[in-house]
Amino acid sequence: MDEANKSKYDQLMDLLGKGDAMVCLDARSPGVDVPAQHKTNPTLNLIFNLNFRRPLEITDRGIFTTLSFQGRPHKCAIPFESVWAIYDPNSQMGQVWEESIPKDIDLVEQAVRQEPAAKTPKTRAVKKPAAKPRAGAEAGKPRARKDRSHLRVIK
């Protein structure tokens, strides 16, 4: 195993020992097997975890497992030669192998393009109309708030 692949293997195993690992790869590289809709992506990001339901095989050559894409399983092969960064998606700490970054992409330009989207507020303030007084016997009682959660309990 060459030094770069050993470093990628060690970084991945270290992060998986702690939890999730985000693997950034050039899906166009030879030997990469991902669904056709992702095969042309030079900046494909995949999250791995040792607690996956399907077996995860990590060798000195790469990562081999079945992943789910839009609910459909696909047997994937990710050679370490195609990997250019591995990091913890929660802390953003990890490692980038600059020599492995595809020459035809500009990561700084992509980060700048994504930054304004991250700063754009997802909601805006809307002035609520004044509440109408309630009629009848309930007028003096405080109204119970309804749970407006998008989650629900399934038994």
C-alpha positions in Angstrom: 0.0 0.0 0.0 1.5 3.4 -1.0 1.8 6.1 1.7 -1.2 8.2 0.6 -3.6 5.2 0.6 -2.2 4.1 4.0 -2.9 7.6 5.3 -6.4 7.5 3.9 -7.1 4.1 5.4 -5.7 5.2 8.8 -7.8 8.4 8.7 -11.0 6.6 7.8 -10.5 3.9 10.5 -9.8 6.5 13.1 -12.9 8.5 12.3 -15.1 5.3 12.1 -13.9 4.4 15.5 -15.4 7.6 16.8 -18.6 7.7 14.7 -19.4 9.0 11.2 -16.9 9.6 8.5 -17.5 11.8 5.4 -15.5 10.5 2.4 -15.1 13.0 -0.6 -14.2 11.3 -3.8 -14.0 11.7 -7.6 -16.7 9.3 -8.8 -15.3 9.5 -12.3 -12.1 7.7 -11.3 -11.4 4.2 -12.6 -12.7 1.5 -10.4 -15.4 3.6 -8.7 -18.8 1.9 -8.7 -21.7 4.2 -7.7 -25.1 4.7 -9.3 -25.1 6.1 -12.8 -26.5 9.5 -11.7 -23.5 10.1 -9.5 -20.8 8.6 -11.8 -19.9 12.0 -13.3 -19.5 13.8 -9.9 -15.9 14.8 -9.1 -17.0 16.0 -5.6 -19.2 13.1 -4.4 -19.6 13.0 -0.6 -20.6 9.8 1.1 -21.1 9.2 4.9 -19.9 5.9 6.4 -20.5 4.5 9.9 -19.6 1.1 11.4 -23.2 0.7 12.5 -24.6 0.4 9.0 -27.1 -2.5 8.6 -25.1 -3.8 5.6 -21.5 -5.1 5.9 -18.8 -2.5 5.4 -15.5 -3.8 4.1 -12.5 -1.6 4.3 -9.2 -2.9 2.8 -5.9 -1.4 1.8 -7.4 -0.9 -1.7 -10.6 0.9 -0.7 -14.2 0.8 0.7 -16.7 -1.8 -0.4 -20.3 -1.8 0.8 -23.9 -1.6 -0.3 -25.3 1.9 0.1 -28.8 3.2 -0.3 -29.4 6.0 -2.9 -32.9 7.4 -2.9 -34.1 4.2 -1.1 -32.4 1.8 -3.6 -29.4 -0.3 -2.6 -26.3 -0.2 -4.8 -23.1 -2.2 -4.3 -20.4 0.4 -4.2 -16.6 0.2 -4.7 -14.6 3.2 -3.6 -10.8 2.8 -4.3 -8.6 5.0 -2.1 -7.0 6.5 -5.3 -10.4 8.3 -5.9 -10.6 9.7 -2.3 -9.4 13.2 -1.8 -10.7 14.1 1.6 -12.0 12.3 4.8 -13.5 14.2 7.7 -15.9 14.1 10.6 -19.1 15.7 9.4 -20.0 16.9 12.9 -16.7 18.6 13.8 -15.5 19.3 10.2 -12.1 18.0 11.3 -10.2 15.7 9.0 -7.7 15.6 6.2 -7.5 16.6 2.6 -5.0 15.1 0.1 -4.3 18.0 -2.3 -2.5 15.7 -4.7 -5.7 13.6 -5.1 -8.1 16.5 -5.7 -9.3 16.5 -9.3 -7.4 19.1 -11.4 -10.6 20.3 -13.2 -12.4 21.5 -10.1 -11.9 24.6 -8.0 -12.9 23.9 -4.4 -12.5 27.5 -3.4 -15.0 28.6 -6.1 -17.5 25.9 -5.0 -17.2 27.0 -1.4 -17.9 30.6 -2.3 -20.9 29.6 -4.4 -22.3 27.5 -1.5 -21.6 30.2 1.2 -24.4 32.7 0.1 -26.9 29.8 0.2 -25.9 29.0 3.7 -26.3 32.6 4.9 -29.7 33.1 3.2 -32.4 32.9 5.9 -34.8 30.0 5.5 -37.7 31.8 7.1 -38.7 35.4 7.2 -40.7 37.4 9.8 -44.3 37.7 9.1 -46.5 40.0 11.1 -49.4 38.0 12.6 -52.8 39.6 12.6 -54.2 40.5 16.0 -56.0 37.6 17.7 -59.8 37.8 17.9 -61.3 37.6 21.4 -62.9 34.2 22.1 -66.6 34.1 22.8 -68.4 32.1 25.5 -67.2 30.5 28.7 -63.6 29.9 27.3 -62.9 33.5 27.0 -61.2 33.7 30.5 -59.2 30.4 30.1 -55.8 30.3 28.5 -55.8 28.3 25.3 -53.8 25.1 25.2 -51.1 25.1 22.5 -51.3 22.4 19.9 -48.2 20.4 19.2 -47.2 21.4 15.8 -44.2 19.1 15.6 -43.6 17.4 12.3 -42.7 14.2 14.2 -45.2 11.8 15.4 -45.1 8.7 17.6 -45.6 5.4 15.8 -46.5 2.5 18.0 
